[in-house]
Amino acid sequence: MENSNNIIVRVANENDTHYAQQIVDEMASSAKARGTGIAKRSPEYVANKICEGKAVIAVTTDGAWVGFCYIEEWSHGEFVANSGLIVSPAFRKSGVAKRIKETIFALSRKKYPDAKIFGLTTGLAVMKINSDLGYEPVTYSELTQDETFWAGCKSCVNYDILMSKNRKNCMCTAMLFDPKDHYKPEETQEYFKEKSKIYERLLRFKQLFLKKDSAEAGGGDIKPKHHFFERFHF
């Protein structure tokens, strides 16, 4: 448990289930404001993760909700994902997102020491945090192929783009931590610092091309044309 600046970051427990509705509402609101997709979750789903001990929550010392993240298991425990990272608008840019990610990562390593931990994100800040933890960008083919995981993307506004690309890429960047073969955080921090501006430009460039493909297809089948991005493992 961490406690600084009146914010506590800890493993969630059954006494925290009353935050579930607030959490899913903020997830939806945040995705809408960013104009990006998100796999929707119900309050019941979030509450269940809390009761299973597979979630991390941040609250103030007087009980106000600050942030949240949870663990999902795929391919019979071969893969796990730290999903649904969300921070209340009033507490963003305070460093709490990093604290939540570090805590959920540690919980995942404790519960699933041999599992590969992965994530899909459109946020450069989350990519930086993941990089500091030892994740690296990978192709979608290196993620779980569990159909249940990909079915969760159906509620995302970018699902048609994902399927048109035969699940090879989409608006999100895939990142993976492999406990048997991964970068040490210090090996990636300086590289990321130097390359982050270039990486952000490439990500925006990728999004423009994906949107162009979608527009040109007019809602029909979209055939991948821009193999340039696969060289960068987006």
N, C-alpha and C positions, 0 to 999 in steps of 0.2 A: 504493500500500500504506500502511496505517496500522498503527502499533504503539504502543499505550499500555496501561498497566495489565496488562502481560504478555499481551495479546490482540492477535493479528495478524489483520487483515481484508484479504483479497486475492482476486484471481481464482484459482479452483481450477485444478489441472492434473492430469494422469494419475496423479501420485503420491498423489493424494487419494482415489482410487476405493475404497480400503479402508474409508473412512468411510460408504459408501453404505448399508449395512445399518443402521448406527446411526442414520443420518439418517431413513430411512423408518420405522423403529421408533418414533422419537421423534415424528414427524409423526402417526402413528396414535394413539400414547398421549396426545398433547396434545389431539387432536380429541375423543377419548373423554372425557377429563377435563373439557373445556369443554362437552360435550354438543352440539357443533356438527358440521356435515358437512365433509368434505374429499375432494377427488378423489384417490384413492389412486394412488401411484406405486410401481413396483417398484425394487429396488436396481439392476437393469440399466438402467432408464430414467435414474435419477439418475447412475449412472456414465457413461452416454453423454453427458449434459449436461456433466459435468466434462471429459471428453476433448475435447469440441467447443469448450471455452473459453467456455461459456455459463453459468457458475455462479460464485458467490462463496462463499467459505468463511471461517469464523473459527475460529482455533485458538489455543491457548496457546503460549507459547514452548517448552514441553516436549512439545508434540504432542497435547494433549488436544483433542477436538472441542468447539467452542463453538456454532457456528451455521452456517446455510446458506440460500441462495436461488438460483434459477436463472431463465433466460430461455426463454420459449416464443414461437414465431413463428406468426402466423395470417394468413389472407387474403393469402397471397403477400407477406408482409412489410409489409403496410399497418398491421397491429397487432402489438404484442409485449406480453407479460405478464411481470411479475416475480413468479414463483410460488413456492410452497412455503417461504415464510419461516418458519424454525424456529430456536429458540434452546434450548440445553440448559437444563433447570430450574435448575441451579446458577449460571447466568450471567444469568438474567432480571433485569430492572430495573437492569441495569448500564449501559445505554445502547448495548450492542452491536447490538441490533436496528436502531437508527437508523443506525449505521455500516454495517451490511450493506446496508440499503436504499439508502443514499446511494451505496455502491460499485456495487451492481447497476444502479442507475439510470444512473450515469455510464457503465457498460459498455454498457448498452442504447443510450444516446444515441450512443456511439462506433460501435457495430456497425450500428445502424439509425437514422441521424440524421433520417430523414423519417417514421419510424413513429410512430403514436399508441401510447402506453404506457398500459395499463389494468390494473386489478386488481379482484377481488371479495373483500371481507373482512367479517367480523362484529366485528372488534376495533377499538375506539375508538382505541387507541394507534397502530395501523397507519394509521387514517384521519388522525390528527394528523401522522404522519410523511409520508404521501402529500401532505397539504395543504401542508406546509412545502416540498415539492419542486415544487409547482406543479400538482398534480392537483386536480380538482374533482369533486364528486358529479355523476353523470349517470344517465339512464335506461338500462335494459338495451339499448334500441334503438340506442344510440350505440356499443355495443361490436361486436366482430366477430360476424358471423352465420355464421361457419365452423362447419359441423355437427360437425367433429372436436372443436372446443373444447367445445361443449355436451355432446357425448357423454362427455367427461371427467367431467361432473357425475353420471353414472349411479351411481357408487359412493358418492355423498354421501347421507347419511341424509335430506336435505331434497329429494331429486330429485323426489319426487311433488308437493311443494309448487310447485317450479319449473315443472313441466309443467302443473299445474292452473292456473297463472297465465299460461299460454301464453308462458312465458319473458319476461314483462314485469317481474317482480320476484320476490324470494325473501327468504331470511333474510339474505343478503349485501347489502352496499352496494357499488354500482359506482362506481369513480373512474377518471378519465381525464386523461392529460396529452397535449395536442395541441401539437406543436412549432410549429404555425402560429397557434395561438390558445389561449393558456393564461395563467393568473394567475402573476404573479411571487410568489415565496414571501412577500415582505414584505407583499404585498397581502392575503394570507390569514391570516397568523399572528395578528394582533390580532383579526380577526373570529372565528377559531376559538377563541381563548382566551376570548372573551366568550360564545360560543354553545355551547361544548362540553357544558355541563351540560344545556342544553335539547335539544341534538342527541342526547345519550345517552338522555334520557327518551323522545324520539320514536322512537328505534331500538327501545327496549324495548317501547314501545306497539305498534309495527309487528309485532314478534315475537309478541306476545300475540294480535293479531288474525289473523295468519297461522296460528298454532296453533289458534285457535278455528275458522277456516274448515276446516282439515284435520279437526278432530274432528267438526264438524257434517256433513261430507261422508261420514263413515264409510267412508273408503277409496274412494269413488266420485269422479265428476267434481266439481271444485270451481270454482264460478263466482266471479270476482272481485267483491267487494261494496264494498271499502273504497278508493275512489279518492282519498281524502284524502292518502294517502302519496305518490301520484304527483306531487302538487304540490310535494313536497319533494325529488323526484328521488332517492329511495332506490334 
